[in-house]
Amino acid sequence: METNTAPTRIGTDPQAFEVFYREHLAYVSRYVALRTTDPHTAADLTAEIFSRVIVAASGYRRSSGPPRAWLTGIARNVISDHARSAARESAAYGRLQGRRLLDEDATERLVERISDHARGRELLARVASLPEGQRALVELVAVDELPLTEAAKVLGISAGNARIRWHRARRALRDAVPAPIPAPALEATS
């Protein structure tokens, strides 16, 4: 459950940032672990997401959605930026550069988190055949467990448009996904 930590304060108030960070770290870690297989990259991306949160905090507007939806938008941008950057680099250069040293315990925890989310990565691979708008919505609702209305705000679309995309995606995935995708909550429960 989210507290009422005002994201606009986290760019200037270290205590507000710490509360926000502690409140959302598990969510961001899960989000990143579903989208990467390397613990060093996961640690770097998580740090980058929270760095961007500090910079973007003054631009947060409650009217654009709850803090978790805003944070998810930032995380999506960081992951997308990373994917574009990695695609431009050669595989050898990418493996050797930009690694931060992690102690053995931190590496083990990240490896465990990544392997715990293997099923989620399988689901993401299955939804890759969907059109981009449907794919992004399915990721946010079925994988990241955002309510449909929050996912709509992250994507910048209306709740009605999100419902239509959701139903089309479910119909397209009926045979591809072994277990049915649950219908999303229409309103945030926090």
Backbone as CSV, one residue per row, in Angstrom:
resi,resn,N_x,N_y,N_z,CA_x,CA_y,CA_z,C_x,C_y,C_z
1,MET,0.841,-1.175,0.000,0.000,0.000,0.000,0.885,1.236,0.000
2,GLU,0.521,2.183,-0.840,1.314,3.394,-0.954,0.969,4.380,0.150
3,THR,1.988,5.104,0.608,1.734,6.190,1.547,1.494,7.445,0.723
4,ASN,1.355,8.553,1.395,1.105,9.803,0.685,2.371,10.614,0.505
5,THR,3.514,9.969,0.359,4.762,10.679,0.140,4.630,11.478,-1.147
6,ALA,4.768,12.773,-1.060,4.616,13.631,-2.225,5.864,13.559,-3.084
7,PRO,5.763,12.989,-4.291,6.939,12.907,-5.155,7.568,14.258,-5.449
8,THR,6.797,15.337,-5.390,7.385,16.646,-5.671,8.444,17.036,-4.639
9,ARG,8.376,16.482,-3.441,9.338,16.799,-2.380,10.600,15.952,-2.453
10,ILE,10.567,14.818,-3.124,11.706,13.906,-3.037,12.950,14.420,-3.748
11,GLY,12.799,15.402,-4.605,13.963,15.980,-5.264,14.731,16.947,-4.393
12,THR,14.089,17.420,-3.327,14.734,18.428,-2.481,14.814,18.023,-1.011
13,ASP,14.092,16.992,-0.620,14.042,16.578,0.781,14.571,15.147,0.906
14,PRO,15.802,14.970,1.421,16.385,13.626,1.524,15.532,12.649,2.327
15,GLN,14.859,13.123,3.361,14.017,12.219,4.152,12.809,11.758,3.342
16,ALA,12.214,12.657,2.576,11.078,12.283,1.730,11.537,11.279,0.672
17,PHE,12.745,11.495,0.119,13.259,10.536,-0.860,13.462,9.170,-0.221
18,GLU,14.027,9.147,0.991,14.266,7.861,1.656,12.952,7.109,1.884
19,VAL,11.919,7.803,2.304,10.612,7.164,2.513,10.093,6.617,1.184
20,PHE,10.160,7.437,0.137,9.697,7.022,-1.188,10.502,5.817,-1.686
21,TYR,11.823,5.890,-1.517,12.713,4.809,-1.945,12.367,3.505,-1.237
22,ARG,12.261,3.543,0.067,11.950,2.324,0.829,10.578,1.772,0.469
23,GLU,9.642,2.657,0.235,8.280,2.258,-0.101,8.211,1.579,-1.474
24,HIS,9.035,1.991,-2.412,8.922,1.518,-3.793,10.066,0.623,-4.259
25,LEU,11.081,0.398,-3.437,12.231,-0.402,-3.860,11.835,-1.819,-4.277
26,ALA,11.002,-2.480,-3.512,10.606,-3.852,-3.857,9.882,-3.879,-5.202
27,TYR,9.005,-2.906,-5.435,8.283,-2.846,-6.706,9.254,-2.631,-7.872
28,VAL,10.174,-1.672,-7.726,11.130,-1.386,-8.801,12.055,-2.580,-9.020
29,SER,12.508,-3.214,-7.952,13.384,-4.386,-8.088,12.676,-5.500,-8.844
30,ARG,11.414,-5.735,-8.520,10.621,-6.753,-9.214,10.466,-6.374,-10.695
31,TYR,10.154,-5.119,-10.945,9.973,-4.632,-12.315,11.245,-4.884,-13.143
32,VAL,12.387,-4.556,-12.568,13.665,-4.719,-13.280,14.015,-6.204,-13.428
33,ALA,13.806,-7.006,-12.374,14.145,-8.437,-12.420,13.345,-9.171,-13.487
34,LEU,12.158,-8.683,-13.799,11.354,-9.300,-14.855,11.895,-8.985,-16.243
35,ARG,12.753,-7.991,-16.333,13.181,-7.521,-17.644,14.674,-7.672,-17.914
36,THR,15.383,-8.324,-17.014,16.810,-8.534,-17.241,17.229,-9.862,-16.622
37,THR,18.326,-10.385,-17.104,18.839,-11.640,-16.557,20.190,-11.464,-15.878
38,ASP,20.728,-10.268,-15.888,22.050,-10.012,-15.326,21.930,-9.204,-14.030
39,PRO,22.456,-9.706,-12.919,22.309,-8.987,-11.648,23.000,-7.625,-11.628
40,HIS,24.105,-7.484,-12.332,24.802,-6.195,-12.368,23.960,-5.164,-13.108
41,THR,23.388,-5.577,-14.224,22.509,-4.688,-14.980,21.283,-4.335,-14.151
42,ALA,20.714,-5.309,-13.440,19.548,-5.051,-12.601,19.872,-4.000,-11.540
43,ALA,21.029,-4.108,-10.913,21.425,-3.126,-9.894,21.614,-1.746,-10.516
44,ASP,22.263,-1.687,-11.674,22.481,-0.413,-12.355,21.167,0.242,-12.767
45,LEU,20.240,-0.557,-13.328,18.966,-0.009,-13.781,18.124,0.497,-12.609
46,THR,18.148,-0.238,-11.506,17.406,0.190,-10.324,17.947,1.531,-9.822
47,ALA,19.262,1.654,-9.762,19.872,2.918,-9.337,19.519,4.048,-10.300
48,GLU,19.548,3.766,-11.593,19.220,4.775,-12.606,17.766,5.232,-12.476
49,ILE,16.860,4.298,-12.210,15.444,4.655,-12.057,15.283,5.647,-10.913
50,PHE,15.900,5.357,-9.768,15.747,6.265,-8.627,16.503,7.575,-8.838
51,SER,17.582,7.559,-9.606,18.259,8.816,-9.938,17.345,9.703,-10.779
52,ARG,16.672,9.093,-11.751,15.746,9.864,-12.590,14.533,10.343,-11.804
53,VAL,14.121,9.573,-10.810,13.008,9.984,-9.960,13.350,11.299,-9.266
54,ILE,14.571,11.411,-8.749,14.988,12.637,-8.064,14.929,13.815,-9.026
55,VAL,15.448,13.626,-10.237,15.474,14.704,-11.225,14.066,15.085,-11.684
56,ALA,13.191,14.085,-11.846,11.848,14.329,-12.384,10.821,14.715,-11.316
57,ALA,11.194,14.667,-10.056,10.230,14.862,-8.964,9.475,16.179,-9.063
58,SER,10.141,17.236,-9.442,9.462,18.534,-9.491,8.387,18.585,-10.578
59,GLY,8.456,17.678,-11.548,7.466,17.654,-12.621,6.271,16.762,-12.346
60,TYR,6.260,16.087,-11.201,5.134,15.195,-10.883,3.864,16.001,-10.652
61,ARG,2.792,15.544,-11.248,1.471,16.144,-11.048,0.503,15.043,-10.649
62,ARG,-0.177,15.197,-9.537,-1.134,14.195,-9.053,-2.182,13.883,-10.120
63,SER,-2.531,14.849,-10.947,-3.550,14.645,-11.971,-3.117,13.631,-13.024
64,SER,-1.817,13.370,-13.137,-1.347,12.400,-14.121,-1.312,10.978,-13.580
65,GLY,-1.779,10.784,-12.358,-1.860,9.437,-11.794,-1.151,9.336,-10.465
66,PRO,-1.346,8.194,-9.796,-0.702,8.005,-8.497,0.812,7.841,-8.643
67,PRO,1.557,7.999,-7.546,3.014,7.919,-7.612,3.531,6.632,-8.250
68,ARG,2.883,5.481,-8.008,3.375,4.229,-8.582,3.261,4.233,-10.103
69,ALA,2.194,4.820,-10.638,2.051,4.910,-12.094,3.139,5.821,-12.666
70,TRP,3.400,6.947,-11.997,4.455,7.870,-12.416,5.812,7.168,-12.375
71,LEU,6.077,6.445,-11.290,7.325,5.708,-11.133,7.461,4.632,-12.217
72,THR,6.380,3.953,-12.533,6.409,2.924,-13.574,6.750,3.541,-14.925
73,GLY,6.223,4.712,-15.197,6.571,5.405,-16.450,8.064,5.698,-16.530
74,ILE,8.635,6.143,-15.424,10.080,6.409,-15.385,10.849,5.100,-15.585
75,ALA,10.417,4.038,-14.902,11.092,2.738,-15.034,11.019,2.232,-16.472
76,ARG,9.872,2.379,-17.116,9.730,1.949,-18.518,10.722,2.703,-19.400
77,ASN,10.848,4.014,-19.161,11.785,4.810,-19.963,13.225,4.369,-19.735
78,VAL,13.584,4.098,-18.493,14.949,3.647,-18.194,15.223,2.310,-18.876
79,ILE,14.288,1.384,-18.781,14.461,0.070,-19.418,14.551,0.225,-20.931
80,SER,13.694,1.054,-21.512,13.735,1.284,-22.965,15.049,1.925,-23.392
81,ASP,15.477,2.919,-22.636,16.759,3.562,-22.948,17.901,2.550,-22.890
82,HIS,17.869,1.703,-21.884,18.911,0.684,-21.746,18.889,-0.285,-22.931
83,ALA,17.715,-0.718,-23.330,17.604,-1.659,-24.450,18.134,-1.033,-25.741
84,ARG,17.795,0.223,-25.980,18.298,0.900,-27.184,19.815,1.037,-27.137
85,SER,20.332,1.390,-25.973,21.770,1.552,-25.821,22.501,0.226,-26.018
86,ALA,21.969,-0.834,-25.408,22.599,-2.148,-25.525,22.585,-2.653,-26.961
87,ALA,21.525,-2.333,-27.694,21.434,-2.776,-29.085,22.506,-2.112,-29.947
88,ARG,22.921,-0.916,-29.580,23.932,-0.198,-30.358,25.350,-0.659,-30.045
89,GLU,25.539,-1.249,-28.891,26.883,-1.685,-28.502,27.154,-3.098,-28.999
90,SER,28.387,-3.394,-29.205,28.736,-4.779,-29.557,28.616,-5.656,-28.323
91,ALA,28.362,-6.933,-28.500,28.163,-7.847,-27.377,29.412,-7.907,-26.490
92,ALA,30.570,-7.964,-27.081,31.799,-8.053,-26.279,32.014,-6.784,-25.474
93,TYR,31.861,-5.637,-26.100,32.038,-4.378,-25.400,31.017,-4.248,-24.281
94,GLY,29.784,-4.648,-24.544,28.721,-4.566,-23.547,28.981,-5.432,-22.333
95,ARG,29.604,-6.613,-22.532,29.880,-7.489,-21.390,31.019,-6.970,-20.521
96,LEU,31.931,-6.219,-21.106,33.111,-5.782,-20.362,32.956,-4.413,-19.707
97,GLN,32.104,-3.562,-20.239,32.000,-2.189,-19.754,30.816,-2.006,-18.811
98,GLY,30.922,-1.028,-17.976,29.802,-0.574,-17.162,29.379,-1.506,-16.041
99,ARG,30.235,-2.426,-15.612,29.873,-3.334,-14.525,30.336,-2.751,-13.195
100,ARG,29.419,-2.708,-12.277,29.778,-2.310,-10.918,30.058,-3.584,-10.143
101,LEU,31.017,-3.508,-9.273,31.323,-4.673,-8.452,30.265,-4.828,-7.368
102,LEU,29.722,-6.015,-7.278,28.752,-6.333,-6.236,29.377,-7.369,-5.319
103,ASP,29.075,-7.277,-4.026,29.587,-8.315,-3.145,28.822,-9.611,-3.415
104,GLU,29.331,-10.703,-2.883,28.768,-12.024,-3.169,27.308,-12.140,-2.735
105,ASP,26.966,-11.587,-1.571,25.586,-11.653,-1.088,24.630,-10.892,-2.010
106,ALA,25.027,-9.699,-2.437,24.169,-8.911,-3.326,23.977,-9.630,-4.655
107,THR,25.039,-10.220,-5.172,24.937,-10.965,-6.428,24.006,-12.152,-6.264
108,GLU,24.129,-12.883,-5.164,23.256,-14.037,-4.923,21.793,-13.619,-4.831
109,ARG,21.521,-12.511,-4.127,20.128,-12.042,-4.006,19.569,-11.666,-5.374
110,LEU,20.360,-10.981,-6.186,19.888,-10.600,-7.515,19.689,-11.817,-8.410
111,VAL,20.590,-12.797,-8.330,20.440,-14.026,-9.111,19.163,-14.753,-8.696
112,GLU,18.894,-14.821,-7.385,17.660,-15.459,-6.899,16.430,-14.726,-7.402
113,ARG,16.446,-13.396,-7.330,15.297,-12.604,-7.772,15.067,-12.809,-9.266
114,ILE,16.144,-12.832,-10.035,16.015,-13.025,-11.477,15.447,-14.405,-11.775
115,SER,15.935,-15.439,-11.111,15.417,-16.784,-11.386,13.993,-16.941,-10.861
116,ASP,13.634,-16.254,-9.772,12.261,-16.295,-9.272,11.269,-15.755,-10.291
117,HIS,11.725,-14.872,-11.151,10.823,-14.239,-12.112,10.951,-14.811,-13.524
118,ALA,11.470,-16.019,-13.641,11.597,-16.655,-14.957,10.236,-16.814,-15.620
119,ARG,9.203,-17.193,-14.850,7.854,-17.354,-15.403,7.341,-16.035,-15.975
120,GLY,7.615,-14.949,-15.285,7.207,-13.636,-15.778,7.891,-13.289,-17.087
121,ARG,9.176,-13.636,-17.199,9.880,-13.388,-18.453,9.302,-14.246,-19.572
122,GLU,8.863,-15.481,-19.253,8.207,-16.322,-20.262,6.934,-15.657,-20.765
123,LEU,6.152,-15.100,-19.838,4.932,-14.402,-20.224,5.261,-13.209,-21.115
124,LEU,6.291,-12.452,-20.747,6.682,-11.313,-21.576,7.083,-11.760,-22.979
125,ALA,7.758,-12.895,-23.084,8.131,-13.414,-24.406,6.896,-13.789,-25.214
126,ARG,5.880,-14.331,-24.547,4.653,-14.726,-25.252,3.841,-13.524,-25.731
127,VAL,3.877,-12.452,-24.985,3.106,-11.288,-25.407,3.847,-10.455,-26.458
128,ALA,5.063,-10.845,-26.796,5.855,-10.097,-27.780,5.182,-10.047,-29.143
129,SER,4.281,-10.988,-29.423,3.607,-11.007,-30.715,2.467,-9.997,-30.805
130,LEU,2.076,-9.407,-29.684,0.985,-8.432,-29.682,1.452,-7.093,-30.251
131,PRO,0.512,-6.295,-30.777,0.875,-4.925,-31.175,1.399,-4.162,-29.957
132,GLU,2.246,-3.181,-30.173,2.934,-2.463,-29.098,1.987,-1.956,-28.018
133,GLY,0.887,-1.325,-28.385,-0.037,-0.779,-27.389,-0.636,-1.848,-26.498
134,GLN,-1.032,-2.971,-27.080,-1.580,-4.079,-26.301,-0.489,-4.711,-25.444
135,ARG,0.682,-4.876,-26.023,1.795,-5.500,-25.305,2.159,-4.687,-24.055
136,ALA,2.265,-3.381,-24.204,2.612,-2.528,-23.063,1.539,-2.609,-21.980
137,LEU,0.277,-2.637,-22.381,-0.811,-2.720,-21.412,-0.790,-4.054,-20.671
138,VAL,-0.581,-5.154,-21.385,-0.520,-6.471,-20.744,0.638,-6.525,-19.754
139,GLU,1.792,-5.978,-20.111,2.928,-5.950,-19.185,2.561,-5.220,-17.899
140,LEU,1.961,-4.054,-18.040,1.653,-3.246,-16.862,0.574,-3.873,-15.986
141,VAL,-0.436,-4.503,-16.604,-1.553,-5.038,-15.832,-1.271,-6.460,-15.343
142,ALA,-0.906,-7.360,-16.255,-0.764,-8.776,-15.889,0.575,-9.080,-15.236
143,VAL,1.613,-8.397,-15.618,2.934,-8.699,-15.080,3.279,-7.793,-13.904
144,ASP,3.082,-6.480,-14.069,3.440,-5.531,-13.020,2.299,-5.265,-12.046
145,GLU,1.143,-5.841,-12.313,-0.019,-5.810,-11.421,-0.544,-4.409,-11.131
146,LEU,-0.451,-3.518,-12.102,-1.083,-2.210,-11.948,-2.565,-2.355,-12.271
147,PRO,-3.431,-1.623,-11.572,-4.838,-1.598,-11.977,-4.949,-1.008,-13.388
148,LEU,-5.971,-1.379,-14.105,-6.137,-0.949,-15.492,-6.129,0.572,-15.620
149,THR,-6.754,1.276,-14.680,-6.781,2.736,-14.775,-5.393,3.340,-14.581
150,GLU,-4.571,2.764,-13.695,-3.199,3.262,-13.521,-2.370,2.966,-14.764
151,ALA,-2.547,1.771,-15.334,-1.821,1.418,-16.556,-2.191,2.376,-17.681
152,ALA,-3.458,2.744,-17.764,-3.899,3.694,-18.788,-3.175,5.024,-18.612
153,LYS,-3.038,5.482,-17.364,-2.341,6.747,-17.120,-0.861,6.656,-17.493
154,VAL,-0.231,5.513,-17.180,1.179,5.329,-17.543,1.347,5.434,-19.055
155,LEU,0.401,4.847,-19.800,0.488,4.830,-21.257,-0.078,6.091,-21.904
156,GLY,-0.720,6.947,-21.107,-1.281,8.182,-21.647,-2.525,7.959,-22.492
157,ILE,-3.329,6.956,-22.135,-4.564,6.667,-22.876,-5.742,6.698,-21.903
158,SER,-6.940,6.741,-22.458,-8.132,6.751,-21.604,-8.388,5.361,-21.033
159,ALA,-9.155,5.307,-19.941,-9.508,4.018,-19.340,-10.323,3.178,-20.315
160,GLY,-11.193,3.806,-21.097,-11.982,3.080,-22.102,-11.098,2.445,-23.166
161,ASN,-10.125,3.210,-23.645,-9.183,2.679,-24.628,-8.404,1.516,-24.027
162,ALA,-8.021,1.646,-22.756,-7.274,0.569,-22.090,-8.119,-0.690,-22.000
163,ARG,-9.415,-0.546,-21.666,-10.287,-1.726,-21.591,-10.384,-2.427,-22.945
164,ILE,-10.508,-1.651,-24.011,-10.584,-2.237,-25.356,-9.292,-2.982,-25.684
165,ARG,-8.143,-2.340,-25.435,-6.856,-3.002,-25.693,-6.715,-4.272,-24.859
166,TRP,-7.135,-4.193,-23.591,-7.028,-5.347,-22.697,-7.830,-6.530,-23.248
167,HIS,-9.065,-6.274,-23.653,-9.912,-7.360,-24.160,-9.369,-7.934,-25.471
168,ARG,-8.847,-7.085,-26.334,-8.248,-7.576,-27.589,-7.011,-8.426,-27.304
169,ALA,-6.197,-7.984,-26.352,-4.989,-8.747,-26.001,-5.361,-10.093,-25.405
170,ARG,-6.343,-10.119,-24.516,-6.778,-11.393,-23.914,-7.271,-12.354,-24.978
171,ARG,-8.034,-11.829,-25.938,-8.542,-12.678,-27.016,-7.377,-13.237,-27.848
172,ALA,-6.381,-12.392,-28.137,-5.233,-12.829,-28.946,-4.364,-13.853,-28.213
173,LEU,-4.318,-13.760,-26.895,-3.448,-14.643,-26.110,-4.151,-15.898,-25.588
174,ARG,-5.427,-16.025,-25.863,-6.194,-17.149,-25.317,-5.493,-18.493,-25.501
175,ASP,-4.940,-18.749,-26.673,-4.282,-20.030,-26.945,-2.805,-20.030,-26.568
176,ALA,-2.195,-18.860,-26.461,-0.752,-18.782,-26.219,-0.384,-18.898,-24.748
177,VAL,-1.257,-18.458,-23.861,-0.950,-18.437,-22.437,-1.643,-19.615,-21.767
178,PRO,-0.900,-20.475,-21.041,-1.486,-21.670,-20.459,-2.577,-21.392,-19.430
179,ALA,-2.404,-20.390,-18.588,-3.425,-20.043,-17.604,-4.060,-18.731,-18.035
180,PRO,-5.361,-18.561,-17.811,-5.990,-17.310,-18.236,-5.428,-16.117,-17.485
181,ILE,-5.343,-15.011,-18.186,-4.899,-13.763,-17.568,-6.083,-13.218,-16.793
182,PRO,-5.903,-12.921,-15.516,-7.029,-12.422,-14.718,-7.469,-11.052,-15.193
183,ALA,-8.754,-10.771,-15.043,-9.263,-9.436,-15.369,-8.668,-8.452,-14.366
184,PRO,-8.248,-7.285,-14.831,-7.606,-6.317,-13.939,-8.620,-5.588,-13.085
185,ALA,-8.131,-5.051,-11.975,-8.946,-4.173,-11.159,-9.096,-2.860,-11.912
186,LEU,-10.284,-2.304,-11.896,-10.505,-1.064,-12.626,-10.025,0.154,-11.846
187,GLU,-10.014,0.077,-10.528,-9.560,1.205,-9.706,-8.444,0.744,-8.803
188,ALA,-7.576,1.665,-8.442,-6.494,1.360,-7.504,-7.114,1.027,-6.149
189,THR,-6.549,0.025,-5.481,-7.065,-0.380,-4.180,-6.278,0.215,-3.034
190,SER,-5.269,1.013,-3.334,-4.454,1.581,-2.253,-4.946,2.918,-1.840
